[in-house]
Amino acid sequence: MEKAAFFSSKIKTIFTFERVFLLILLAAIILRFWHLDLKLFHHDEAIHSWFSFTLLTKGTWIYDPSYHGPFLYYVTAGMFSLFGASDLVARLLPALFGTLLIPLVYCIYRLGYITRAQTLVVALFLAFSPDMVYFSRFLRHDIFMLFFTMLLLVALLYYFDRGQLRYVIIGALAAGGALCCKEEMPFILLIFITFFGFAIWRKRISLPPQWKNDLLIGVLIVTGVLITLYSAFGMHPETLVGQNFQVNTTGWYQAVDHWVSMSNEQRLGGPFYFYIPLYLLYEVPMFLLAILGTLQFIFTDASLILTAKRLKNWLTTQRLELSTRDLAATSLTQIKNSRSPSNKSDLFFQLCIYWMILTMAFYGYVGEKVPWLIIHQLLPMSFVAVYKLNWQKIVFALIGCLFLALITWHVAFIPADINEPIVQVQNSEDLRSVMGIIDNSSHVVLASQDYWPLPWYYRGDRWDKIRFYGEKEDIATLTADHPDTIILHDTESYDSIPGYSKQTYKLDYWFSFYDNDNRLADYYFHRDGTMGSINLDIFTRQH
């Protein structure tokens, strides 16, 4: 008995809260930075890197809402300037910003909004979440916006707690940075403004005496960040004021109109419940615990217990009425759990539930349905999942993290085409063979409207050996200069070209729901089956 007590004490001494948190952070760093260039660029990553490379080499960038805000392009161009242009370098900052979400969870703990156990479980969820890991290894605007959203939240909480100007400055820089990432950030700001505004009105939060001056300073900082980046450091003032001062002609004024039209068009559409299957595919433990946490917040523990007992009673006796013994036992449970959480904790979880529900509703409503938008819903969900955390929930979360780790390994670290909806439309590993053929050719003809990411991989003077046509040409035109390689889209191709051998490769691929809809249960466990793809016919000259 004494030995067991000594062993338990030794374990607690070694695995302190801070050390366990650092171990989780270390795991997050490894998952985000290890083999960061393992997979080829996604279509969008190649375009973002190309724009950043062009900004660096030619100094040209102008805002186009189709490609979102300027922050990504400037910081990626800066990384290329420091370390050279490559897939690895392009993904370094997304991995860093994705990692920094976890120390920000510790900041919330330090303010007393969450307990140690809740802090560790949230950190585990963020560290091992397949979506968080995958899109931290992915050059898109979303992970930057997510980090700035979290930083803004932390700054607001610290300001309400301590009333210091430094947190206004940090929060303003975070808000400005987020607004320079993506066009839906104003909606996230609206969530925070309405929640904290209502809390202030109800006197659940008190403001320092100088709050009006602080607010003015914050607004000026946000405005300065937006003007600086959206105008390309003053190179394109028309982005701010419109061409010839007509506000509907260019720049950020077009963002709302553009994305509303894209939403209505549903170019990448899906049903309102589009993200729920993704939760079940990748984030089961977090999703289920968040549902339970929401129910626990809405109803008392006693109400949930009574409902469960009535359901059990109905299944066994077809009667909803409960016995006196059941009612007495429930009342005892209610007395034991009658102590409400602290006002700070209660307020924080109200915010997280409000934030989670509204983001889920917003992204469910928006017509553009793409997998990376799920991370904006997962961040508040990770906190809701640890509401009223007890040992049963902790055990479920720990077991669930094994599932998260397995799925993360599958989607992020398998060097092959994977049949997963998380990839949306991913460039195929077949392209490595195609690029090997191009590398061994002195003259290449490319006649297809589908060709990304080749401009990125053959940037600069490497593109000189490629003659580009945007569509199919006749055989005489294609072979006029006797190229070593001819590349065509397989649906706009030829059965044969004299003097050339033909082979078909995948350009990109995606999970095909229609080819797997009759075997969804089997797919869930095997993650295999038919994939959709765009293919290229590669004709190589015979010698």
C-alpha positions as CSV (number, residue, x, y, z in Angstrom):
1,M,0.0,0.0,0.0
2,E,2.8,2.4,0.9
3,K,4.6,1.5,-2.3
4,A,1.5,2.2,-4.4
5,A,1.1,5.6,-2.6
6,F,4.8,6.4,-3.2
7,F,4.5,5.4,-6.9
8,S,1.4,7.6,-7.3
9,S,3.1,10.5,-5.6
10,K,6.2,10.1,-7.9
11,I,4.0,10.1,-11.0
12,K,2.3,13.3,-9.9
13,T,5.6,14.9,-9.2
14,I,7.0,14.0,-12.6
15,F,3.9,14.6,-14.7
16,T,2.9,18.1,-13.5
17,F,0.3,20.1,-15.2
18,E,2.9,22.3,-16.9
19,R,5.0,19.3,-18.1
20,V,2.0,17.5,-19.5
21,F,0.9,20.7,-21.3
22,L,4.4,21.1,-22.8
23,L,4.3,17.5,-24.0
24,I,1.0,18.1,-25.7
25,L,2.5,21.2,-27.3
26,L,5.6,19.2,-28.4
27,A,3.3,16.6,-30.0
28,A,1.4,19.4,-31.8
29,I,4.7,20.8,-33.1
30,I,5.8,17.4,-34.4
31,L,2.5,16.8,-36.1
32,R,2.5,20.1,-37.8
33,F,6.2,20.4,-38.9
34,W,7.3,16.9,-39.5
35,H,7.6,16.1,-43.3
36,L,5.8,19.3,-44.0
37,D,6.4,19.0,-47.8
38,L,5.3,15.3,-47.8
39,K,2.4,15.9,-50.2
40,L,2.2,18.0,-53.3
41,F,0.5,21.3,-53.2
42,H,-3.3,21.5,-53.3
43,H,-4.6,23.5,-56.3
44,D,-5.2,26.6,-54.1
45,E,-1.8,26.3,-52.3
46,A,-0.1,26.4,-55.7
47,I,-2.0,29.6,-56.7
48,H,-1.3,31.3,-53.4
49,S,2.4,30.4,-53.6
50,W,2.5,31.6,-57.2
51,F,0.9,35.0,-56.2
52,S,3.4,35.3,-53.3
53,F,6.3,34.5,-55.6
54,T,5.1,37.0,-58.1
55,L,4.7,39.6,-55.4
56,L,8.3,38.9,-54.3
57,T,9.9,38.9,-57.8
58,K,7.8,41.6,-59.5
59,G,6.4,43.6,-56.6
60,T,2.8,43.1,-58.0
61,W,-0.3,42.4,-56.0
62,I,-3.8,43.9,-56.0
63,Y,-6.8,42.7,-54.0
64,D,-9.2,40.4,-55.7
65,P,-11.9,39.0,-53.4
66,S,-11.8,35.7,-55.3
67,Y,-8.4,35.0,-53.7
68,H,-9.2,36.6,-50.3
69,G,-7.1,39.1,-48.4
70,P,-3.5,40.3,-48.5
71,F,-2.0,38.9,-45.3
72,L,-1.1,35.5,-46.7
73,Y,0.6,36.9,-49.7
74,Y,2.8,39.3,-47.9
75,V,3.9,37.0,-45.1
76,T,4.6,34.1,-47.6
77,A,6.5,36.5,-49.9
78,G,8.5,37.5,-46.8
79,M,9.3,33.8,-46.1
80,F,10.4,33.2,-49.7
81,S,12.7,36.2,-49.4
82,L,14.3,34.8,-46.3
83,F,14.5,31.1,-47.0
84,G,13.8,30.7,-50.8
85,A,10.6,29.6,-52.6
86,S,9.6,26.0,-52.0
87,D,6.6,23.9,-50.7
88,L,8.3,23.5,-47.3
89,V,8.9,27.2,-46.8
90,A,5.3,28.1,-48.0
91,R,3.8,25.9,-45.3
92,L,6.1,27.0,-42.4
93,L,3.9,29.9,-41.3
94,P,0.6,27.9,-41.5
95,A,2.2,25.3,-39.3
96,L,3.4,27.9,-36.8
97,F,0.1,29.7,-36.6
98,G,-1.7,26.4,-36.2
99,T,0.7,25.5,-33.3
100,L,0.3,28.8,-31.6
101,L,-3.4,28.1,-30.9
102,I,-2.4,25.8,-28.1
103,P,-0.4,28.3,-26.0
104,L,-3.4,30.6,-26.3
105,V,-5.5,28.0,-24.6
106,Y,-3.0,28.2,-21.7
107,C,-3.6,32.0,-21.6
108,I,-7.3,31.4,-21.1
109,Y,-6.5,29.0,-18.2
110,R,-4.3,31.6,-16.6
111,L,-7.2,33.9,-16.4
112,G,-9.3,31.3,-14.6
113,Y,-11.9,30.7,-17.2
114,I,-11.1,27.0,-17.5
115,T,-9.6,24.4,-15.1
116,R,-6.3,22.5,-15.5
117,A,-8.1,19.4,-16.7
118,Q,-10.2,21.4,-19.2
119,T,-7.0,23.1,-20.5
120,L,-5.3,19.8,-21.1
121,V,-8.2,18.2,-22.9
122,V,-8.8,21.2,-25.2
123,A,-5.0,21.2,-25.9
124,L,-5.2,17.5,-26.8
125,F,-8.2,18.1,-29.1
126,L,-6.5,20.9,-30.9
127,A,-3.1,19.1,-31.1
128,F,-4.5,15.8,-32.5
129,S,-7.6,17.0,-34.5
130,P,-7.3,15.7,-38.0
131,D,-8.7,18.9,-39.4
132,M,-6.6,21.2,-37.3
133,V,-3.4,19.3,-38.2
134,Y,-4.3,19.0,-41.9
135,F,-5.1,22.6,-42.4
136,S,-2.1,23.7,-40.3
137,R,0.0,22.0,-43.0
138,F,-1.9,23.8,-45.8
139,L,-1.3,27.2,-47.3
140,R,-4.7,28.8,-47.1
141,H,-6.0,31.9,-45.3
142,D,-8.1,30.0,-42.8
143,I,-5.5,29.0,-40.3
144,F,-4.2,32.5,-40.2
145,M,-7.7,33.9,-39.6
146,L,-8.3,31.2,-36.9
147,F,-5.2,32.2,-35.0
148,F,-6.1,35.9,-35.1
149,T,-9.6,35.0,-34.0
150,M,-8.2,33.1,-30.9
151,L,-5.7,35.9,-30.2
152,L,-8.5,38.5,-30.4
153,L,-10.6,36.5,-27.9
154,V,-7.6,36.2,-25.5
155,A,-6.9,39.9,-25.8
156,L,-10.5,40.7,-25.0
157,L,-10.6,38.5,-22.0
158,Y,-7.4,40.0,-20.6
159,Y,-8.7,43.5,-21.3
160,F,-11.9,42.9,-19.4
161,D,-9.9,41.3,-16.6
162,R,-7.1,43.9,-16.3
163,G,-8.2,47.0,-18.3
164,Q,-4.7,47.6,-19.8
165,L,-4.1,49.4,-23.1
166,R,-1.6,46.7,-24.2
167,Y,-4.4,44.2,-24.6
168,V,-6.4,46.7,-26.8
169,I,-3.3,47.0,-29.0
170,I,-2.9,43.2,-29.3
171,G,-6.6,42.7,-29.9
172,A,-6.7,45.5,-32.6
173,L,-3.7,44.0,-34.4
174,A,-5.4,40.6,-34.2
175,A,-8.7,42.0,-35.6
176,G,-6.9,43.8,-38.3
177,G,-4.9,40.7,-39.3
178,A,-8.0,38.6,-39.4
179,L,-9.9,41.1,-41.5
180,C,-6.9,41.0,-43.9
181,C,-7.3,37.2,-44.2
182,K,-10.9,36.4,-45.2
183,E,-14.2,38.1,-45.9
184,E,-16.3,36.2,-43.4
185,M,-14.3,37.6,-40.4
186,P,-16.8,40.5,-40.0
187,F,-19.3,37.8,-39.0
188,I,-17.0,36.4,-36.3
189,L,-16.5,40.0,-35.1
190,L,-20.2,40.4,-34.9
191,I,-20.5,37.3,-32.7
192,F,-18.0,38.8,-30.2
193,I,-19.5,42.3,-30.3
194,T,-23.0,41.1,-29.7
195,F,-22.0,38.7,-26.9
196,F,-19.7,41.0,-25.0
197,G,-22.0,44.0,-25.7
198,F,-24.9,42.1,-24.1
199,A,-22.7,41.0,-21.2
200,I,-21.6,44.6,-20.5
201,W,-25.3,45.8,-20.7
202,R,-26.2,43.1,-18.2
203,K,-23.3,44.2,-16.0
204,R,-21.6,40.8,-16.1
205,I,-18.5,42.6,-17.5
206,S,-17.3,45.9,-16.3
207,L,-15.2,48.3,-18.4
208,P,-12.4,50.4,-17.1
209,P,-13.0,54.2,-16.9
210,Q,-10.8,55.0,-20.0
211,W,-12.6,52.4,-22.2
212,K,-13.8,55.1,-24.8
213,N,-10.2,56.2,-25.4
214,D,-9.0,52.6,-25.6
215,L,-11.8,51.8,-28.1
216,L,-10.8,54.8,-30.3
217,I,-7.1,53.7,-30.3
218,G,-8.2,50.1,-31.2
219,V,-10.4,51.3,-34.1
220,L,-7.5,53.5,-35.4
221,I,-5.1,50.5,-35.3
222,V,-7.5,48.2,-37.1
223,T,-8.1,50.9,-39.7
224,G,-4.4,51.5,-40.2
225,V,-3.7,47.8,-40.7
226,L,-6.5,47.5,-43.2
227,I,-5.5,50.6,-45.2
228,T,-1.8,49.5,-45.2
229,L,-2.3,45.9,-46.4
230,Y,-5.4,46.3,-48.7
231,S,-3.7,49.3,-50.5
232,A,-0.6,47.2,-51.0
233,F,1.4,49.6,-48.8
234,G,0.0,52.6,-50.8
235,M,0.6,51.1,-54.2
236,H,-3.1,50.6,-55.0
237,P,-5.2,53.3,-53.2
238,E,-8.0,52.5,-55.7
239,T,-8.6,49.4,-53.6
240,L,-9.8,51.6,-50.8
241,V,-11.7,54.3,-52.6
242,G,-12.7,52.7,-55.9
243,Q,-11.5,53.5,-59.5
244,N,-12.1,57.2,-60.0
245,F,-13.8,57.2,-56.6
246,Q,-16.6,54.9,-57.7
247,V,-16.9,52.6,-54.7
248,N,-18.4,49.7,-56.7
249,T,-15.7,49.4,-59.2
250,T,-12.8,47.6,-57.4
251,G,-11.3,46.5,-54.2
252,W,-12.8,45.4,-50.9
253,Y,-16.1,47.0,-51.8
254,Q,-16.7,44.1,-54.1
255,A,-16.0,41.4,-51.5
256,V,-19.6,41.2,-50.2
257,D,-21.2,41.2,-53.6
258,H,-18.7,38.6,-54.9
259,W,-19.1,36.1,-52.1
260,V,-22.9,36.5,-51.9
261,S,-23.0,35.7,-55.6
262,M,-20.7,32.7,-55.1
263,S,-22.9,31.5,-52.3
264,N,-26.0,31.9,-54.4
265,E,-24.3,30.1,-57.3
266,Q,-23.3,27.2,-55.0
267,R,-20.3,26.5,-57.2
268,L,-19.0,24.2,-54.4
269,G,-22.4,23.6,-52.9
270,G,-23.8,21.1,-50.4
271,P,-26.7,20.7,-48.0
272,F,-27.0,22.7,-44.7
273,Y,-25.7,19.6,-42.8
274,F,-22.6,19.3,-45.0
275,Y,-20.2,19.5,-42.1
276,I,-21.9,17.1,-39.8
277,P,-20.7,14.0,-41.7
278,L,-17.2,15.6,-41.5
279,Y,-17.5,15.8,-37.8
280,L,-18.4,12.1,-37.7
281,L,-15.6,11.2,-40.0
282,Y,-12.8,13.1,-38.3
283,E,-13.9,14.7,-35.0
284,V,-16.2,12.2,-33.3
285,P,-15.0,12.6,-29.7
286,M,-15.1,16.4,-29.8
287,F,-18.4,16.5,-31.6
288,L,-20.2,14.2,-29.2
289,L,-18.8,15.8,-26.1
290,A,-19.8,19.2,-27.5
291,I,-23.4,18.0,-28.0
292,L,-23.4,16.7,-24.4
293,G,-21.9,19.9,-23.1
294,T,-24.5,22.0,-24.9
295,L,-27.3,19.9,-23.4
296,Q,-25.8,20.1,-20.0
297,F,-25.6,23.9,-20.3
298,I,-29.2,24.2,-21.5
299,F,-30.7,21.7,-19.0
300,T,-29.7,21.0,-15.5
301,D,-28.0,17.6,-14.7
302,A,-31.2,16.6,-12.9
303,S,-33.3,17.3,-16.0
304,L,-31.0,15.2,-18.1
305,I,-31.1,12.3,-15.6
306,L,-34.9,12.5,-15.3
307,T,-35.3,12.4,-19.1
308,A,-33.0,9.4,-19.4
309,K,-34.9,7.6,-16.6
310,R,-38.2,8.3,-18.2
311,L,-37.0,7.0,-21.5
312,K,-35.7,3.8,-19.8
313,N,-39.0,3.4,-18.0
314,W,-40.9,3.8,-21.3
315,L,-38.8,1.2,-23.0
316,T,-39.3,-1.3,-20.2
317,T,-42.8,-0.6,-19.0
318,Q,-44.3,1.7,-21.6
319,R,-44.9,4.2,-18.7
320,L,-43.3,7.7,-18.4
321,E,-44.0,8.1,-14.7
322,L,-41.1,7.6,-12.4
323,S,-41.1,5.9,-9.0
324,T,-40.7,7.8,-5.8
325,R,-37.2,6.2,-5.4
326,D,-36.1,7.5,-8.8
327,L,-37.4,11.0,-8.0
328,A,-35.6,11.0,-4.6
329,A,-32.3,9.8,-6.2
330,T,-32.5,12.5,-8.8
331,S,-33.2,15.2,-6.2
332,L,-30.1,14.0,-4.3
333,T,-28.0,14.3,-7.5
334,Q,-29.4,17.8,-8.0
335,I,-28.4,18.8,-4.5
336,K,-24.9,17.4,-5.0
337,N,-24.4,19.4,-8.2
338,S,-26.2,22.5,-7.1
339,R,-23.0,24.5,-6.8
340,S,-22.8,26.6,-10.0
341,P,-19.5,27.3,-11.7
342,S,-17.8,30.6,-11.2
343,N,-19.3,33.6,-13.0
344,K,-16.2,33.8,-15.2
345,S,-16.4,30.2,-16.2
346,D,-20.1,30.4,-16.8
347,L,-19.7,33.5,-19.0
348,F,-16.9,31.9,-21.0
349,F,-18.9,28.7,-21.8
350,Q,-21.9,30.8,-22.7
351,L,-19.7,32.6,-25.2
352,C,-18.3,29.3,-26.6
353,I,-21.7,27.8,-27.1
354,Y,-23.1,31.0,-28.7
355,W,-20.0,31.2,-30.9
356,M,-20.2,27.5,-31.9
357,I,-23.9,27.5,-32.7
358,L,-23.7,30.7,-34.8
359,T,-20.6,29.6,-36.8
360,M,-22.2,26.2,-37.5
361,A,-25.4,27.9,-38.6
362,F,-23.5,30.5,-40.7
363,Y,-21.3,28.0,-42.5
364,G,-24.2,25.6,-42.9
365,Y,-26.2,28.4,-44.6
366,V,-23.4,29.7,-46.8
367,G,-23.6,28.2,-50.3
368,E,-19.8,27.5,-50.6
369,K,-19.1,24.3,-48.7
370,V,-15.5,23.4,-48.5
371,P,-13.7,21.3,-45.8
372,W,-11.3,23.9,-44.5
373,L,-14.2,26.0,-43.2
374,I,-14.8,23.3,-40.5
375,I,-11.8,24.6,-38.4
376,H,-13.7,27.8,-37.6
377,Q,-16.4,25.7,-36.1
378,L,-14.1,23.3,-34.3
379,L,-12.3,26.0,-32.3
380,P,-15.3,27.0,-30.1
381,M,-16.5,23.3,-30.2
382,S,-13.3,22.2,-28.5
383,F,-14.1,24.4,-25.5
384,V,-17.8,23.4,-25.4
385,A,-16.7,19.7,-25.3
386,V,-15.0,20.2,-21.9
387,Y,-18.0,21.9,-20.2
388,K,-18.6,20.2,-16.8
389,L,-15.7,18.0,-17.4
390,N,-15.7,14.9,-15.1
391,W,-13.6,11.7,-15.0
392,Q,-16.0,9.9,-17.4
393,K,-15.6,12.6,-20.0
394,I,-11.9,12.7,-19.5
395,V,-11.7,8.9,-20.1
396,F,-13.9,9.3,-23.2
397,A,-11.7,12.1,-24.5
398,L,-8.4,10.2,-24.0
399,I,-9.8,7.2,-25.8
400,G,-11.1,9.5,-28.5
401,C,-7.7,11.0,-29.0
402,L,-6.4,7.6,-30.1
403,F,-9.1,7.8,-32.8
404,L,-8.0,11.4,-33.7
405,A,-4.3,10.4,-33.8
406,L,-5.1,7.4,-36.1
407,I,-7.2,9.5,-38.5
408,T,-4.6,12.3,-38.4
409,W,-1.9,9.9,-39.4
410,H,-4.0,8.6,-42.3
411,V,-5.0,12.0,-43.8
412,A,-1.8,13.9,-43.2
413,F,1.1,11.4,-43.4
414,I,0.2,8.8,-46.0
415,P,2.3,9.6,-49.1
416,A,-0.5,8.6,-51.5
417,D,-3.8,9.7,-52.9
418,I,-6.4,9.2,-50.1
419,N,-10.1,8.8,-50.6
420,E,-11.1,11.5,-48.0
421,P,-13.5,14.5,-48.3
422,I,-11.0,16.5,-46.2
423,V,-8.8,16.9,-49.3
424,Q,-11.6,18.6,-51.4
425,V,-9.7,18.6,-54.7
426,Q,-6.1,17.6,-54.1
427,N,-3.3,17.4,-56.7
428,S,-2.5,13.7,-57.3
429,E,0.8,12.0,-56.4
430,D,0.8,10.9,-60.0
431,L,2.0,14.4,-60.9
432,R,5.4,13.4,-59.5
433,S,5.7,11.0,-62.5
434,V,4.4,13.7,-64.9
435,M,7.0,16.2,-63.6
436,G,9.7,13.6,-63.9
437,I,8.8,13.3,-67.6
438,I,8.8,17.1,-68.0
439,D,12.2,17.4,-66.3
440,N,13.6,14.9,-68.8
441,S,12.2,16.8,-71.7
442,S,13.8,19.8,-73.5
443,H,10.6,21.0,-75.1
444,V,7.0,20.4,-73.8
445,V,3.6,21.4,-75.2
446,L,0.8,21.8,-72.7
447,A,-2.6,22.1,-74.3
448,S,-5.2,22.0,-71.5
449,Q,-7.2,24.4,-69.4
450,D,-6.5,22.2,-66.3
451,Y,-2.8,22.5,-65.5
452,W,-2.2,23.8,-62.0
453,P,0.0,23.4,-60.0
454,L,2.5,23.2,-62.9
455,P,3.1,27.0,-63.1
456,W,4.2,26.9,-59.5
457,Y,6.5,24.0,-59.9
458,Y,8.0,25.4,-63.1
459,R,8.1,29.0,-62.0
460,G,10.7,31.4,-63.4
461,D,12.9,30.4,-66.3
462,R,11.9,26.7,-65.8
463,W,8.7,27.6,-67.7
464,D,10.6,28.6,-70.8
465,K,10.7,25.1,-72.2
466,I,6.9,24.8,-72.0
467,R,4.7,26.1,-74.8
468,F,1.2,26.6,-73.4
469,Y,-2.1,26.4,-75.2
470,G,-5.2,26.9,-73.1
471,E,-7.2,24.3,-75.0
472,K,-6.8,21.4,-77.4
473,E,-5.1,22.1,-80.7
474,D,-4.9,20.0,-83.9
475,I,-2.1,17.4,-84.1
476,A,-0.1,19.4,-86.7
477,T,0.1,22.4,-84.3
478,L,1.0,20.3,-81.4
479,T,3.8,18.5,-83.2
480,A,5.1,21.4,-85.3
481,D,8.3,21.8,-83.3
482,H,8.7,18.1,-82.5
483,P,8.3,18.5,-78.7
484,D,9.5,15.7,-76.4
485,T,6.3,15.7,-74.5
486,I,2.7,16.7,-75.2
487,I,0.2,17.1,-72.4
488,L,-3.6,17.1,-73.0
489,H,-6.7,16.8,-70.9
490,D,-7.9,13.2,-71.3
491,T,-11.4,14.3,-72.3
492,E,-10.0,16.6,-75.0
493,S,-7.3,14.4,-76.4
494,Y,-6.4,12.0,-79.2
495,D,-6.5,8.2,-79.3
496,S,-2.9,8.4,-80.6
497,I,-0.4,10.9,-82.0
498,P,2.0,9.4,-84.6
499,G,5.5,9.0,-83.2
500,Y,4.4,9.3,-79.6
501,S,3.4,6.8,-76.9
502,K,0.5,7.7,-74.6
503,Q,-0.1,7.2,-70.9
504,T,-2.8,8.7,-68.6
505,Y,-2.1,10.2,-65.2
506,K,-4.3,11.8,-62.6
507,L,-3.9,15.5,-62.3
508,D,-6.1,15.9,-59.2
509,Y,-8.7,13.8,-57.4
510,W,-11.5,14.0,-54.9
511,F,-13.8,11.9,-52.7
512,S,-16.8,10.8,-54.8
513,F,-19.9,10.6,-52.7
514,Y,-21.9,9.3,-55.6
515,D,-19.6,6.4,-56.1
516,N,-19.6,5.5,-52.4
517,D,-23.2,6.3,-51.3
518,N,-24.3,2.7,-51.2
519,R,-21.4,1.6,-49.0
520,L,-21.0,4.5,-46.5
521,A,-20.7,2.2,-43.4
522,D,-18.0,0.1,-45.2
523,Y,-16.3,3.3,-46.4
524,Y,-16.2,4.7,-42.8
525,F,-14.0,1.9,-41.6
526,H,-11.9,1.2,-44.7
527,R,-11.7,4.7,-46.3
528,D,-11.3,3.2,-49.8
529,G,-13.4,3.0,-52.9
530,T,-13.8,5.0,-56.2
531,M,-12.4,8.5,-56.4
532,G,-13.3,11.2,-58.9
533,S,-10.4,12.7,-60.8
534,I,-9.3,15.0,-63.6
535,N,-6.7,13.2,-65.8
536,L,-4.0,14.2,-68.2
537,D,-2.9,12.3,-71.3
538,I,0.9,12.4,-71.6
539,F,2.3,11.8,-75.0
540,T,6.1,11.1,-75.1
541,R,8.1,11.1,-78.3
542,Q,9.5,7.8,-79.4
543,H,13.2,7.8,-80.2
